[in-house]
Amino acid sequence: MLAREHCQELVMKYAAGAGVGGLIPVPGTSMAITAAEVKLVVDIAAAYGERIDDAGAVKLIGLSTVKNIGMKAIGEAVGWVPLVGWAARPALFAASVKAVGNAALRHYETLRPDAIYHQ
């Protein structure tokens, strides 16, 4: 299996988890989403045979930070709006994780486009 295929599955899995996390009506949930994004980037790097620590992952996340900060802030804010906000939060959090994962995937795919994933 190519690393790209494995990582696309990872991105979808983490995005789904973020969507579920968005259902929890607790302020500050976006902090947990950010931690998941860091873990996702570390996992993507590992799939491409690269080792990065959390600090390296945070630097890589900087590729899409401005957009994601906006999505998370909106996700936190709309969480206070009954019904509509509760429905929008999961989608915003999932979109944020997906954007970070896809940015990391593009980064590593340009470095090693034919990388094979080894479990």
Residue pairs with C-beta under 8 A, 6 or more apart in sequence:
1 116
1 117
2 114
2 115
2 116
2 117
3 47
3 48
3 49
3 108
3 112
3 115
3 116
3 117
4 105
4 109
4 113
4 115
5 117
6 47
6 117
7 43
7 44
7 47
7 48
7 101
7 104
7 105
7 108
7 117
8 105
10 40
10 43
10 44
10 47
10 101
11 40
11 44
11 97
11 98
11 101
11 102
11 105
12 98
14 36
14 37
14 39
14 40
14 97
14 101
15 94
15 95
15 97
15 98
15 101
16 94
17 36
17 97
18 33
18 36
18 90
18 93
18 94
18 96
18 97
19 90
19 91
19 93
19 94
20 90
21 29
21 32
21 33
21 36
21 90
21 93
22 29
22 33
22 75
22 89
22 90
22 91
22 92
22 93
22 94
23 86
23 89
23 90
25 79
25 86
27 76
27 79
28 76
29 75
29 76
29 79
29 89
29 93
30 72
30 73
30 75
30 76
30 93
33 72
33 75
33 93
33 96
33 97
34 72
36 97
37 57
37 61
37 68
37 96
37 97
37 100
37 101
38 54
38 57
38 58
38 61
39 57
40 97
40 100
40 101
40 104
41 52
41 57
41 60
41 61
41 100
41 101
41 104
42 52
42 53
42 54
42 57
44 101
44 104
44 105
44 108
45 51
45 52
45 56
45 57
45 60
45 104
45 108
47 108
47 115
47 117
48 108
48 111
48 112
48 115
49 112
49 115
49 118
50 108
50 111
52 60
60 103
60 104
60 107
61 68
61 100
61 103
61 104
63 103
63 104
63 107
64 99
64 100
64 103
67 99
68 96
68 99
68 100
71 92
71 93
71 95
71 96
71 99
72 92
72 93
72 96
74 88
74 92
75 88
75 89
75 92
75 93
75 96
77 85
78 84
78 85
78 88
78 89
78 92
79 85
79 86
79 89
108 115
